[in-house]
Amino acid sequence: MSLEKYRRDILCCTRCGFCKVISTQKQKSWKYNRACPIHKRYGFDAYSAQGLLYIAHEILGGRLNYTEKLKEIVYSCTTCGYCDYACKWVHANAEVLDIILELRAKLVQNGVGPMSNHKAIAENVALHHNPYGKPHIDRFKWMLDETEPSEKAEILYFVGCTTAYLKPEIAKATVKILESAGVRFTMLGEGEQCCGATLWRTGQRGQAKKLMEHNLVAIKKTHAETLLVSCAHCYGTFKREYPKVVGNLGFQVMHVSELLKKLLEEGRLKLTRKVALKVAYHDPCLLGRLGETYIPWEGTVKMLGVREPPKTWLFGSKGIYDPPREVLRAIPGIELVEMERTREYAWCCGAGGGVLEAFPELALWTARERIGEAKDAAADAIVSCCPRCAINFENAIKHEKADLAYYDLTELILKSL
């Protein structure tokens, strides 16, 4: 795909503003009625999907020069996907997020992007197969001595870089839960490399594609039927971006919360220990809004935007929203409360789209907003299913000195076993 192919989608923008603010009937208060982190932070329309589409339009028309400020604006977006959902909700039916990602790819293609910290990620991945520059040999350093994955199994656990290197407690909890429930699983070991999420979302397509192709070959060699992930970034990337590059995956992608729900329903997972906490669940963007399977479409756009053949739109409403909540409700002692912005309307944690690496202050500001929302819901803890959300929220909690804890869903399950 190229930016030019999205020209009609770009022209669909009517400047309605729904990409910035939650629609009136879905608002619960004035305090938390905003949806786009960068627009709330900076206020100018350039810092919004509306502005980014206009930038894309002017670049296509050759009326806008590439500058450092333009690059900064384009890369400040967390790519949370709320604008994509909102635009389709008002039936403008523009692929807003894909346009933003394509705009970044065009900046890279023209030697303007990405940000310097994003280039460092590419260098680290090339050398060590992970964005953090950690030795590849240490990827499974977290693994417990007693853990013995099967050589072959129907389920393949893809750990992911952030979990393996920065939040290994999530991997440990996941493995212990699988073993407790008697689930046979295998892992890629040294064959596992970065899923390519941040490279793809910062426009560094060439290297991202190499990772996708490598991982697909490695996964298929195991003959596993299900790819299990505990990282929302990995989940959304495999579900939404991989098919754009490699076509049909040939295996199911399952988030750990889906498997936990299934194991509880089958009685294979027994939660007996009480965990006395009032928790608010945070919907990770790449598990919720951006957690739907990509469906390719080729055809003709006719008058009034009619697609022939009909196109299946990804509205974000069929992401993974219920399984984590149902699992939380199954834990004895847990009281689940909801923040004002949830599910499709969830506020981003601020760590996505390469923002955590290039704009750490913006990432922190965005996370602090969510921490305040959890506190206003009278929660003792915020729970989610993404290691990048975990890192950013824990940083915000520390910065705010907030009386609030953070847990990954798997950690609470482990406490209750």
C-alpha positions as CSV (number, residue, x, y, z in Angstrom):
1,M,0.0,0.0,0.0
2,S,1.1,3.6,-0.4
3,L,-0.2,6.9,0.8
4,E,-1.5,7.7,-2.7
5,K,-3.9,4.8,-2.5
6,Y,-5.5,6.4,0.6
7,R,-6.2,9.7,-1.2
8,R,-10.0,9.2,-1.3
9,D,-10.0,8.2,2.4
10,I,-8.1,11.4,3.3
11,L,-10.6,13.5,1.4
12,C,-13.4,11.8,3.4
13,C,-12.5,13.9,6.5
14,T,-15.3,16.4,7.1
15,R,-13.5,18.0,10.1
16,C,-16.3,16.7,12.4
17,G,-13.9,16.4,15.4
18,F,-15.2,13.0,16.6
19,C,-11.6,11.8,16.5
20,K,-10.8,14.1,19.4
21,V,-13.7,13.9,21.7
22,I,-16.0,11.1,22.8
23,S,-19.5,11.4,21.4
24,T,-22.0,13.1,23.7
25,Q,-24.1,10.1,24.3
26,K,-21.1,8.1,25.5
27,Q,-19.6,10.8,27.7
28,K,-19.9,10.3,31.4
29,S,-18.3,13.6,32.5
30,W,-16.6,16.7,31.2
31,K,-13.4,15.7,32.9
32,Y,-12.9,12.5,30.9
33,N,-14.6,13.3,27.6
34,R,-11.4,13.6,25.5
35,A,-10.2,10.6,23.4
36,C,-7.0,11.7,21.6
37,P,-4.0,12.0,24.0
38,I,-2.0,14.4,21.8
39,H,-4.9,16.7,21.0
40,K,-5.7,17.0,24.7
41,R,-2.0,17.6,25.5
42,Y,-1.2,20.1,22.8
43,G,-4.5,21.6,21.7
44,F,-3.6,22.3,18.1
45,D,-5.5,20.5,15.4
46,A,-2.2,19.4,13.8
47,Y,-2.0,17.1,16.9
48,S,-5.0,15.0,16.0
49,A,-6.1,12.6,13.3
50,Q,-7.9,15.4,11.6
51,G,-4.6,17.4,11.4
52,L,-2.5,14.4,10.4
53,L,-4.9,13.6,7.5
54,Y,-4.6,17.2,6.4
55,I,-0.8,16.9,6.6
56,A,-1.0,13.7,4.5
57,H,-3.2,15.5,2.0
58,E,-0.8,18.4,1.6
59,I,2.2,16.1,1.3
60,L,0.5,14.3,-1.5
61,G,-0.2,17.6,-3.3
62,G,3.4,18.7,-2.9
63,R,2.3,21.8,-0.9
64,L,4.1,20.9,2.3
65,N,7.8,20.6,3.0
66,Y,9.3,18.1,5.3
67,T,10.6,19.7,8.5
68,E,11.7,18.6,11.9
69,K,8.5,20.0,13.4
70,L,6.4,18.1,10.9
71,K,8.2,14.9,11.8
72,E,7.7,15.6,15.5
73,I,4.0,16.1,15.0
74,V,3.6,12.9,12.9
75,Y,5.5,10.8,15.4
76,S,3.8,12.2,18.5
77,C,0.7,10.1,17.9
78,T,0.5,7.0,20.0
79,T,-1.4,5.2,17.2
80,C,-4.0,4.1,19.8
81,G,-6.6,3.8,17.1
82,Y,-9.5,5.7,18.7
83,C,-9.7,8.0,15.7
84,D,-10.0,5.0,13.5
85,Y,-12.9,3.7,15.5
86,A,-14.6,7.1,15.7
87,C,-14.3,7.9,12.0
88,K,-16.0,4.6,11.1
89,W,-18.6,5.1,13.9
90,V,-19.8,8.3,12.2
91,H,-19.8,6.4,8.8
92,A,-17.0,8.4,7.2
93,N,-15.4,5.0,6.7
94,A,-11.8,6.1,6.3
95,E,-8.9,3.9,7.3
96,V,-7.5,6.7,9.6
97,L,-4.9,4.6,11.4
98,D,-3.6,3.0,8.2
99,I,-3.2,6.5,6.8
100,I,-1.2,7.7,9.8
101,L,1.0,4.6,9.6
102,E,1.4,5.0,5.8
103,L,2.4,8.7,6.4
104,R,5.2,7.5,8.7
105,A,6.3,5.0,6.2
106,K,6.5,7.8,3.6
107,L,8.6,9.9,5.9
108,V,11.0,7.0,6.3
109,Q,11.0,6.4,2.6
110,N,12.0,10.0,2.0
111,G,14.8,10.0,4.6
112,V,12.9,12.2,7.0
113,G,11.7,9.7,9.6
114,P,11.8,8.1,12.0
115,M,12.9,9.8,15.2
116,S,16.5,9.1,16.3
117,N,15.4,6.8,19.1
118,H,13.3,4.8,16.7
119,K,16.4,4.3,14.5
120,A,18.2,2.9,17.6
121,I,15.4,0.4,17.9
122,A,16.1,-0.8,14.4
123,E,19.8,-1.1,15.1
124,N,19.1,-3.1,18.3
125,V,16.7,-5.4,16.5
126,A,19.3,-6.0,13.7
127,L,22.0,-6.9,16.2
128,H,20.0,-8.6,19.0
129,H,16.5,-9.4,17.6
130,N,14.9,-7.2,20.3
131,P,14.3,-3.4,20.6
132,Y,16.2,-3.0,23.9
133,G,19.7,-4.1,22.8
134,K,19.7,-7.0,25.2
135,P,21.7,-10.2,24.3
136,H,19.5,-12.6,22.4
137,I,20.9,-15.4,24.5
138,D,19.2,-13.8,27.5
139,R,15.7,-13.9,26.0
140,F,14.7,-16.9,28.1
141,K,16.9,-16.2,31.1
142,W,13.7,-15.7,33.1
143,M,12.6,-19.3,32.6
144,L,12.4,-21.4,35.8
145,D,14.6,-24.5,36.1
146,E,11.6,-26.7,36.5
147,T,9.9,-25.3,33.4
148,E,10.0,-27.8,30.5
149,P,8.0,-26.9,27.5
150,S,7.0,-29.7,25.2
151,E,9.0,-30.2,22.0
152,K,5.6,-30.3,20.2
153,A,2.2,-29.1,21.3
154,E,-0.9,-27.6,19.9
155,I,-0.2,-24.3,21.8
156,L,2.9,-22.2,21.2
157,Y,3.6,-19.5,23.8
158,F,5.2,-16.5,22.1
159,V,6.7,-14.5,24.9
160,G,7.6,-11.2,23.2
161,C,10.5,-8.8,23.9
162,T,9.1,-6.5,26.5
163,T,7.8,-9.4,28.6
164,A,11.1,-11.4,28.2
165,Y,13.5,-8.6,29.0
166,L,11.6,-6.0,31.1
167,K,8.6,-7.7,32.6
168,P,9.6,-11.4,33.1
169,E,7.2,-11.8,36.0
170,I,4.4,-11.9,33.4
171,A,6.1,-14.8,31.5
172,K,6.8,-16.7,34.8
173,A,3.1,-16.3,35.9
174,T,1.8,-17.4,32.5
175,V,4.0,-20.5,32.4
176,K,3.0,-21.4,36.0
177,I,-0.7,-21.0,35.2
178,L,-0.4,-23.2,32.1
179,E,1.4,-25.9,34.1
180,S,-1.1,-25.7,36.9
181,A,-3.9,-26.3,34.5
182,G,-2.1,-29.1,32.8
183,V,-1.8,-27.3,29.4
184,R,0.9,-28.7,27.1
185,F,2.7,-25.9,25.3
186,T,5.9,-25.3,23.4
187,M,8.1,-22.2,22.8
188,L,10.3,-21.1,20.0
189,G,13.4,-20.6,22.1
190,E,16.2,-19.0,20.2
191,G,14.0,-18.9,17.1
192,E,11.8,-16.2,18.7
193,Q,12.5,-12.7,17.5
194,C,10.8,-9.3,18.0
195,C,7.2,-9.3,16.6
196,G,8.1,-6.1,14.8
197,A,5.3,-4.0,16.4
198,T,7.3,-0.8,17.1
199,L,9.2,-1.0,13.8
200,W,6.0,-1.3,11.9
201,R,4.3,1.5,13.7
202,T,7.2,3.9,13.2
203,G,7.3,3.3,9.5
204,Q,10.4,1.1,9.3
205,R,8.6,-1.4,7.1
206,G,11.6,-3.2,5.6
207,Q,13.0,-4.5,8.8
208,A,9.5,-5.2,10.3
209,K,8.7,-7.4,7.3
210,K,11.9,-9.4,7.8
211,L,10.9,-10.1,11.4
212,M,7.4,-11.1,10.4
213,E,8.6,-13.5,7.7
214,H,11.2,-15.0,10.1
215,N,8.6,-15.5,12.9
216,L,6.1,-17.0,10.6
217,V,8.5,-19.6,9.3
218,A,9.7,-20.4,12.9
219,I,6.1,-20.7,14.1
220,K,5.0,-22.9,11.2
221,K,7.9,-25.3,11.8
222,T,6.4,-26.2,15.2
223,H,3.1,-27.2,13.6
224,A,1.3,-25.5,16.5
225,E,-2.3,-24.7,15.9
226,T,-2.5,-21.8,18.4
227,L,-0.1,-19.0,19.0
228,L,-0.6,-17.9,22.6
229,V,0.5,-14.4,23.6
230,S,0.5,-12.5,26.9
231,C,1.5,-9.1,25.3
232,A,-1.2,-6.9,23.8
233,H,1.4,-5.4,21.3
234,C,2.3,-8.8,20.0
235,Y,-1.4,-9.8,19.9
236,G,-2.5,-6.8,17.8
237,T,0.5,-7.0,15.6
238,F,-0.1,-10.7,14.7
239,K,-3.8,-10.2,14.2
240,R,-3.8,-6.9,12.3
241,E,-0.5,-6.3,10.7
242,Y,1.1,-9.7,9.9
243,P,-1.7,-10.7,7.4
244,K,-1.0,-7.5,5.5
245,V,2.6,-8.7,4.9
246,V,2.4,-12.5,4.9
247,G,-1.2,-13.3,4.1
248,N,-3.2,-15.9,5.9
249,L,-1.2,-17.0,9.0
250,G,-2.4,-20.6,9.1
251,F,-2.8,-20.7,12.9
252,Q,-5.0,-19.1,15.5
253,V,-3.8,-16.2,17.6
254,M,-5.0,-16.3,21.1
255,H,-4.5,-13.9,24.0
256,V,-3.8,-15.5,27.4
257,S,-7.0,-14.0,28.8
258,E,-9.1,-16.0,26.3
259,L,-7.3,-19.2,27.3
260,L,-7.8,-18.4,31.0
261,K,-11.5,-17.9,30.5
262,K,-11.7,-21.3,28.6
263,L,-9.7,-23.1,31.4
264,L,-12.0,-21.7,34.1
265,E,-15.1,-22.7,32.2
266,E,-13.7,-26.2,31.7
267,G,-12.8,-26.5,35.4
268,R,-9.1,-27.0,34.7
269,L,-8.1,-23.9,36.5
270,K,-9.1,-23.6,40.2
271,L,-9.0,-20.2,41.9
272,T,-9.3,-20.7,45.6
273,R,-7.2,-18.1,47.3
274,K,-8.9,-14.8,48.1
275,V,-7.4,-11.6,46.6
276,A,-9.0,-8.6,48.4
277,L,-8.7,-5.8,45.9
278,K,-10.9,-3.3,44.1
279,V,-9.5,-3.2,40.6
280,A,-10.1,-1.1,37.5
281,Y,-9.3,-2.9,34.2
282,H,-7.5,-1.0,31.5
283,D,-8.2,-2.0,27.9
284,P,-4.9,-2.1,26.0
285,C,-5.3,-0.5,22.5
286,L,-3.8,-3.4,20.6
287,L,-5.9,-6.0,22.5
288,G,-9.2,-4.0,22.3
289,R,-9.8,-1.5,19.5
290,L,-6.9,-2.9,17.4
291,G,-7.4,-6.5,18.3
292,E,-9.5,-7.6,15.4
293,T,-8.3,-9.8,12.6
294,Y,-7.3,-7.9,9.4
295,I,-9.5,-8.8,6.5
296,P,-8.0,-8.0,3.1
297,W,-10.0,-6.2,0.5
298,E,-9.5,-5.5,-3.2
299,G,-12.1,-3.8,-5.3
300,T,-13.6,-0.6,-6.6
301,V,-14.8,2.4,-4.8
302,K,-17.8,3.8,-6.5
303,M,-20.0,6.9,-6.0
304,L,-20.8,7.8,-2.4
305,G,-18.0,5.5,-1.2
306,V,-19.8,2.3,-2.1
307,R,-17.3,-0.6,-2.2
308,E,-17.6,-3.3,-4.7
309,P,-17.3,-6.1,-3.6
310,P,-18.5,-5.0,-0.1
311,K,-15.7,-4.3,2.4
312,T,-15.6,-5.7,5.9
313,W,-14.7,-2.8,8.2
314,L,-12.8,-3.2,11.4
315,F,-14.7,-1.0,13.9
316,G,-12.8,-2.1,17.0
317,S,-16.0,-3.4,18.7
318,K,-15.0,-7.1,18.4
319,G,-11.6,-6.9,20.2
320,I,-10.8,-8.7,23.4
321,Y,-12.9,-6.8,26.0
322,D,-14.9,-9.4,27.9
323,P,-12.5,-12.3,28.6
324,P,-10.2,-10.3,31.0
325,R,-13.2,-8.9,32.9
326,E,-14.8,-12.3,33.2
327,V,-11.5,-13.8,34.5
328,L,-11.1,-11.0,37.0
329,R,-14.7,-11.6,38.3
330,A,-13.8,-15.2,38.8
331,I,-11.1,-14.4,41.3
332,P,-12.4,-14.6,44.9
333,G,-12.2,-11.3,46.7
334,I,-11.8,-9.2,43.5
335,E,-14.2,-6.3,43.0
336,L,-14.1,-5.0,39.5
337,V,-14.9,-1.3,38.9
338,E,-14.9,0.5,35.6
339,M,-13.2,3.7,34.7
340,E,-15.3,6.2,32.6
341,R,-13.5,5.5,29.4
342,T,-13.5,1.8,28.6
343,R,-13.6,-0.7,25.8
344,E,-13.6,1.1,22.4
345,Y,-13.4,4.4,24.3
346,A,-10.5,3.5,26.5
347,W,-7.8,6.2,27.0
348,C,-4.4,5.0,25.8
349,C,-1.6,4.3,28.3
350,G,0.7,6.5,26.2
351,A,3.4,3.9,25.5
352,G,2.5,2.9,22.0
353,G,3.5,4.0,18.5
354,G,7.1,4.6,19.6
355,V,6.0,7.5,21.8
356,L,7.6,5.9,25.0
357,E,11.0,5.9,23.2
358,A,10.8,9.3,21.4
359,F,8.6,11.4,23.7
360,P,8.9,10.0,27.2
361,E,7.4,13.1,28.8
362,L,4.3,12.8,26.6
363,A,4.0,9.1,27.4
364,L,4.2,9.9,31.2
365,W,1.6,12.6,30.9
366,T,-0.8,10.3,29.1
367,A,-0.3,7.5,31.7
368,R,-0.9,10.0,34.6
369,E,-4.3,10.9,33.1
370,R,-5.3,7.3,33.2
371,I,-4.0,6.8,36.7
372,G,-6.1,9.8,37.8
373,E,-9.1,8.1,36.2
374,A,-8.5,4.9,38.0
375,K,-8.2,6.8,41.3
376,D,-11.5,8.6,40.6
377,A,-13.1,5.1,40.2
378,A,-11.9,4.4,43.8
379,A,-9.7,1.5,42.6
380,D,-7.0,0.0,44.7
381,A,-5.2,-1.2,41.6
382,I,-5.2,-0.9,37.9
383,V,-5.0,-4.2,35.9
384,S,-4.2,-4.8,32.3
385,C,-2.7,-7.3,29.9
386,C,0.2,-5.5,28.3
387,P,3.9,-5.2,29.5
388,R,4.3,-1.8,27.8
389,C,1.2,-0.5,29.6
390,A,2.7,-1.9,32.8
391,I,6.0,-0.1,32.4
392,N,4.3,3.3,31.7
393,F,1.7,3.0,34.4
394,E,4.2,1.9,37.0
395,N,6.3,4.9,36.0
396,A,3.3,7.2,36.4
397,I,2.3,5.8,39.7
398,K,5.8,6.3,41.0
399,H,5.9,9.9,39.6
400,E,2.5,10.7,41.1
401,K,3.2,8.9,44.4
402,A,-0.2,7.5,43.9
403,D,-1.8,5.1,46.4
404,L,-2.4,2.7,43.6
405,A,-0.9,-0.7,42.5
406,Y,-0.5,-2.2,39.1
407,Y,-1.0,-5.9,38.2
408,D,-0.9,-7.9,35.1
409,L,-3.9,-10.2,34.8
410,T,-1.7,-13.3,35.0
411,E,-0.2,-12.0,38.3
412,L,-3.6,-11.9,40.0
413,I,-4.5,-15.3,38.7
414,L,-1.2,-16.7,40.2
415,K,-2.1,-15.1,43.6
416,S,-5.4,-16.9,43.6
417,L,-4.2,-20.4,42.6
